[in-house]
Amino acid sequence: MIDYTFMAAIQLAVYGGGVIVLIIFSVLLVHHIELRLDVSTLTQRIMAGILSAAGLGLTLFAIYTYQFNPVENYNAIEVADIGRGMLSYEAGGFILPFEVISVLLVAVMIGAIVIAKGKRLEQ
């Protein structure tokens, strides 16, 4: 009915960003300021740069080779129709993936809290 690929991409980006922020937040809480971090070697930096460039290239390749089809009758689609379609449990609805991703985000939040507490949780 309505092309949901854009909404799916936005949902993945938002939840992926939330997971990454929670992981970074927990890592920052675990490491103390007075501790010195290991300095990465030149090979590790080069490998990280190569992998980052490869990921960027793969992302750009996927974006530029995908055929984005325009939605017909763009003015006829209302926000209420999109909301009903997203939260529908019937065929073509997206309530199950939405709830699965919500549970995943809650699990990541609990994991971030456990990692942040560290040894204090055991004591």
VENQUI-V691146 format. One record per helix or strand of 3 or more residues. SS is the DSSP state (A for helix, B for strand). FROM is the first residue (numbers start at 1). TO is the last residue. If there is no record, write none. Layout:
SS;FROM;TO / SS;FROM;TO
//
This chain:
A;5;30 / A;42;65 / A;74;76 / A;79;86 / A;95;121
//
